Amino acid sequence: MAKPLINLRNLRGRLIGWHLFILVVSLALFSVLLYAFLSRSLYEHHDAELAIEAGRLTRALAGSDFTQGATTSALSPSQISEEFVIVRNPQGELLYRSPLLQLTEPKIGEHEALVHAAALGATVPQFFTAQLERTGPVRFICVPIDTPPRAYLQLGRPLGDVPETLRAVALACALLVPIIPVLMSFGGWVIAGRALAPMRAINETLQAIQATDLSRRLDVPADAELGGLVTTLNRLLARLEKAFSSLKQFTADISHQLQTPLTVIKGTVDVALGSTRTPAEYQGALDDIGEEIDEMTSILADLRALSLADAGPGASEHGAVNLSDVAREVAEILEALAESKHISVDTAIDPGLTVWGSGVGLKQVLLNLVDNAVNYTGADEGRIRFQLRAEAHEAVLTVSDTGVGIAPEDLPRVFDRFYRVPGSDARSRGTGLGLAIVKRIVEAHGGSVTVESRLGEGSTFTVRLPLAR
C-alpha cells in the first residue's frame, strides 16, 4: 500500500493539511468573487449604454402609432443603423424591427425570450440576455412606452467578447485552484519542517535526560512560543530533580529511623537469648522491645498520615468544616495534656468559622501543633495560648508557648521531614514528622503555616486557611 504524501497523524502533516484546506477554500472563494465581480462589471457597462440609448429612442417614439411606416419615420437611419431595435405590443407581437435585424435575424419576431419579455407586462426597464440564431448572445433592454397605444421597445447589442472573457477567467480559476495548492504543499512541507526542527531538538534532549541525571536543562530558543514552552519544561525538570532528591533523602531518613529501633530490638533479643536471665530481666527486655515497637508504629503511622497529606483531601471527605467546633474539641484535649504538666492554657475561639476541606486532616493539624507545644514547654512554669479568629477572608489559628524556643538557624528546617531540633531532650522525643504533616495538610487546603520563635522564650505557630464562601 502506497504511503500517503501527507500523514495527518503527525503534527507536520496536520499543519500542511490545514494550510492546504484554508488555501483551497480561499482560492475557491476568491475565484467565485472574481468571476461575479467581473461579470457584473462587464454587464453593467453594457446595461448603462443600453439604458441611455433606450431613453433616447423612447422619447423619439412618443406619440407614434408604432406602425412600420410611422416608426421608421420617427427613428432616423443614423440612430438605428447599428442597433437591434424591436417594438412589440403588450401581447408580444412584433410591430417593428430595425433594418439590421431584418437582414441578420429574420426569425427575431418569434424569439421566445423576446416575446415573453414584452408579454410580461413589466412597468420598469428589464435587462436580459438572448441567444440569437446568427448573432449569438445579445444583451437586451425592454422598456415600456407609456404613451398610447401602449408598446414595448426592445433594444439590443451583441455582447462581443464578454462571454469569451468570462469563460477564460473561469477556466483560469479552475486550473489555478488545484495547481497552486499542489505547488504550495511542497513549500509548506519545507516551512513546517524548519518550524518544527526546534521541537525535534527538544524531544531528542528530553529523551537523553534520564532519571539519574535530571540536572540537564534545555536551551531556551529565541522565539517567544517555544521559549515559553522550554522555560516551563526546565521548571518541570527542576521540580522533578528536587522531588527525586527529596525521595532519596526521604528513603535514607526512613532507613535511619527504622534501623535504630530494629537494632535495639535485635540486640535485646540476642542478649536475652544468650544467657540465663531472671524473670525480671526477661520482663525488662520485653519492655524495651515493646518501646521500640511502639516507636516504629508511631513512625509508620506518621508516614501514613504524611502520604495522605501529600495526596490532599479526598473527594469523599471534602466538604464544609466548622473549624470552630474542631478547635473546641482540640482545646479540651490540650487542657487535659497541659494539666498533667501543670501548664496553664489560655483559649480564645471565634464561633462559626467554616472552611472547606477535610475535618479529619484539619483536626490532625491542630492536634500536632498543641502536642508540639506541650512537649516543648516546661512543667509548672509554662503557658500555652490557643486562639482561633477571623481575619479578612481567612481563619487564623495561633498556637503560642513559652517553651525552649528554636534557634534562628533551625527555623528554616522545622517543617522538614524527620528534622528534630538539635539538643532536644527526651521529653520532646518524636518521629520528626509532625510539623511536616502539618505543613502538607495546610497547603493541601490552600492555606499557609509559619513559625516565629526565640531561643529560651518560646514559639508561635500561625495557620491561615481561606474561609468557605
N, C-alpha and C positions, 0 to 999 in steps of 0.2 A: 504493500500500500504506500503510495507516494506521500512524502512528508509535506504538510501544508506550508505555504510561503510565510504566513503569519500565524503563529501559535498564540491563540488568545488565552492560554493557560498561564503564560508568564507576563510580567509587567511590561516588558518591551513590546510584546505582541499586542497587548491591550492598548497601550499608548498609540501605537500605529493604527490599530483598528478604529479607535475613537477619532484620531486625526483624519483618517480617510472618510469615515462616516460624516463628520462635520464638513469636510471639504466637498464631498459629493452633494450633500444637501445644499450647501452654499452655492455651488456651481449651478445646480439644477434651478434653485430659486432665482439666481442671477439671470440664467438663460430665459426663464419664463418672463421675468420682469423686463428684460431687454427686448424680447420679441413683442411683448404687449406695448411697451413704450414706443418702439419704432413703428409698429403697425398703426398705433393711434396717431402718431405724429404725421405719418405719410397720408393717412386717410383724412385727417383734419385739414391738411394742406389742400387736398382736392375738394373737400366739402366747403371750405371757405370760399374758394374761387367759384364753385358751383352756386353757392348761395348769392354771391354778388351778381353773377350773370343772370340767375333766375329772377332776382328782383328787378333787374333792368328790363327783362323780356316781359314779365307780368305787367309792368307799367305800360309797356308798348301795346300789349294786347287788351288793355282795359277798354271796355265799351265795344269790343269786336263780337260778331255773332259766331265766330270760330269756324266759318265755312272755309274751304280750301282757298278761295279767292281772297276773302277778307283777311285771313291770317297771313297769306303771302304778301298782301299789300301793307299790312301792319308791321311786318318784320322785313327790314331791309336786307338784301342779299349779303351785305358785308357783315351783318350781325350773326348770321347763321351759316356762313359758308363752311365753317369747320366745326359746327356744333351738331350734336344729336338732339333735335328738338321735336317733341311729340306733344300733341294736345288731344286729350281724351275727355269724354263726357263722364258724369258720375257713375255710369254703368260700366265704364272701362272700354267703351267702343272708341275706335280711332277716328278722330276728326281731322287731324293734320299731322304730317311728318315732314321734316326738312328734306330738301333735295339730296343731301348727303346720305340720309338713311334710305331714300328710295333706291339709290344705286347700290349701297353696301349691304343693307339688311332689308330685302323685300318682304320678309315674313315678320317684321317687327310688330305688326298690328296684332298678331295672335300670341305674342310672347306672354307666357303665363304670369311671370313675376310683374311685368309692367301693367297687365290688365288688373291683377289683384291690387296693386298699389293704388290705382285710380278708383277701383270699386270699394276700397276700404272705407272711404268717406272721411279721411283724416282732415282736420281743420288747421293743422300746422305742417310745416315742411317736413318731409320724411326722406332720409338717406338710405340707400341700399345699393348692393352690387348685383348686376345681372350678367349672366354669361350669354353673350350673343353668338349666333351661329358662325359668323365670319370674322367679327372683330375681336371676339374673346371677352375678357372681363371688362365691364364698363361701369363706372360709378355714376349713379343717377340721383337726382333730387326730384321729388314730386311735390309741387307747390299748388295749393288750391287758388283758383282765380274766383274771387267772390262777386265780381260784377256779373249781372245776369246777361246771358244764360250761364249758369254755373258750369265750370270746367276745371280741368287739372292740366298744368304744364309739367311735362317731364323733360328735364334737361340732363344730358349725359356726356361724359368724357371718358375715353379709354384710359385705363389705369397704367398702361405702358409697362415700365419695368418694375412697378411696385410689387406685383406677385413674385417676380424672379428675385427681387431683393430680399423679400421676406423668406422665400424658400432657401436662399443662400445662407441667411442668418440662422434659420432653423437647422440646416444641415451642419453648419459650422459648430453650433452648440451641441448637436447630437454627437459629433465626433470628439469635441474637446472634453465633454463631461466624463467619458470613460478614460480618455488618454491621459489627461492631466493627473488624476489620482494615481494611475499606474506609475507615471514618472515621479510623482511626489512620494510614493511609497518607498522608493529606494533612498531618496533624501531623508525621509522620516526615519528609515531604519538606521542610517548613519548617525543622524542627530540624536535619536533615542539611545543608541549605543554609547555615544560620547557623554550624554547626560547621565546615564546610569553607571558609567565607569567608576565614579566615586563610591556608589553603593556596592559594587563588586569588591572594591578595595576594603571597604568597611567589613563586608561579610568575611573576606579572607582573614582579616586581622582578628575578628571575633572568633573564628574557627581555630585560630592559632593560640588563643588565650585559653589556658587550662585552669582547672580549679586550684591547682597547686601554685599557680603564678598569676594572681589577679592584680599584680602591681602594674601591669602594662596598661597603657591608655591609647586611645585613638587620636590620630592627628585631626585637629579641627579644620575643615575646609573653609575657604573664604566666603562662599555663598551662604546667605542667611538661613535658607531652609535646611540644608544638610548640616550647617554649623550648629543649629539648634538641636537637631537630632543627635549629632555626635556628642554635644555637650551633655544631653540627657543620658546617653549611653555611658559616658565617662562617669557621671554621677552614680548611675546604677552600678557600675563596676566598683566604684569606691565603697558604696554601701555593701555590696557583696563581699568585698575584701574585708571590710570591718566585721561583717557578720561571720565570715569564716574564721577570722582571728578570734572573735568572741567565742565561737563554738569550740575552737581548740582550747582556749583558756578555760572555758566552762567545763570541758571534759577533764582537763587537768585538775581543776578545782574539785570536781566531784570525786575523782580518783583519790585525791588527797584527803578529802573529808571522810570518805568511806574507809580508806586504808587504815586510819588511826584506830577507830573502834574495832575493826576486824583484827588488827594486830593485837590489840589489848585482849580481845576475846580468845584469840589463838594462844597467846602467851598464858592467859589464866587457865585455859583448858590443859595446856601442856604441863604447867606446874601442878595442877590438881591431879593429873593422871600419873605424874612422875614419881610420887612417893605417897606413903600413907598419911592421910590427914585426919584431923579430928572433925566431928560433925560441924563444929562451929566454923572451922576453916573452910569446909566444903560450902557451908552456907554463905560465908563471905565471898567465896569465888563466884557462886551463883548470883549473889547480889551485884558483883562487879560486871558479870556478863549481862545481867538484866539492865543495868545502867547503860552499857554500851549499845545494847539492842534498842533501848528507848532513844538513844542518841541517833542511831541510824533511822529509826522510824520517824523521828522528828525531821531529819534531813529529807527523807523520801516524801513525807507529807508536804514539806515546804517546796520541794521540787515539783510536785504535782500542782500545788497552788500557783507556782510560778509559770508552769506551762499553760495552765488555764488562763492566767492573766495575760500571757503573750497572745493567746488566741482571741482575747477580747470577750466581752459579754455575749453569750449565745443568744440566738433569736428566741429560744423558748423561755429564757429567764430575763429578757429585756422588757422593761416597762417602766411605768412611773413609780418612783420610790419616795416615800415620805422619809426624808433624811432626818427630820427632827425626831421621829419615833425611833429610828435606828440609833441615833445619838443618845437618846434617853436609856435605851437598853444597855449600850456600852458604858454609859456613865454609872449605872448600877454595878456593873462588873468592875469598873475602875475603883469605885468606892470600896468594894469588898477586897480587892487586891491591895489597895493602899492602906486599909485598916490593919491588915496583918503586919505591916511595917511601920505603923503609926505615922503615916504620911497624910497631911491634910490635903483635901481636894476642894477646889472652887469650880462650880459648874454654872454655865450660862448658855441656855439653848433657846433660840428663837423658834416659835411654833410654826407649823405649816409650811416648812421649806421642802419643796418637791424637786427631785432631779430625775433624769431619765437614765436608766441603766439596770444593773443587777444589784438587788438588795443584798444577796449573799456576799458578793465581791466587795461592796461598799462597807458592809459590816466588818469584813476581814481587815480592810484598811484601818478602820477606827480601832479595832482590837490590837492590831500590830503596833499602832502608834502609842496607845495607852500602856501596853505591855512594855514597850521600849522605855517609856517614861518612868514606869515603876522600877524596872531593872536598874536604871542608871541614876536613880535618886536615892540618897542615903536615908536610912531609917531614923525615925524620931525627929529629925530636924528638917525634913524635906517638905516641899509644897508642889502640887500639880494643878494647873489651871486648864480646864477643858471647856472650850467655847465654840458655839456654832451660831453664826449670824448671817444675815442677808446683806450683800453689798453690791449695789447696782443690779446687774443681771446674774450674779453669782452667789452661790452658797460658800461661805468661807469658814473652814474648820481650823481651829488653832489648839494645839496641844503644847503647853509650856511646862517645863520642870525646872527645879533648882538643883539639878544633879551635877555630875562631874564635868559636863560640858565636852566639847570637841575642839581639838586644836585646829587652827586655821589651815594647816597643811593637809589635814584629814577631811575637811568639809567636802571638797570636790568628789570624794570617793565613797561617801557614806551610803549612796544608793547603788553601789556596785555589788554584784553577786558575790557572796562568800567573803565580803570585806568586813573585818572587825577592827575597831579602833585599837591601835597598839596600846598595850598596858592595861586593858580592861581585865578586871578580876573575875573570879568565878561567879560572882553574883550576877554578872551581866552575860553569862555564858549563853550562847545561842548558835544557830546554824549559819548566821551571816546572810540570810536570805530575806529576813522580814522587811527591811526597807526597800529592797529590790522589788519585792512583791507589791508593796505599797505604790511605788512609782509606776509599775506596769499597769496595775488596775486603774489608777487615777488617769493615766494617759489614755487608756482604752476608753474611758468615759469622757474624753475631751477636756480633761482638766489638767492641773499642774500641782506639783508639790515642791516646796522649798524649805530650807532649814537655815536658822540663824543660831549661832552658839558662841559662847565664850568659855574658855577653859576654866573650870572651877566655879562657874557661875550658873551653868545650866544651858538648856537648848529649847528652841521654839520651832515646831514643825507646823507649816501652814499649807492646807489643802484647799484649792479653789476648783469648784465644779459649776458648770453652767446650770442655771435653774431651768426646769421644764416650763415650756410655754403652752 
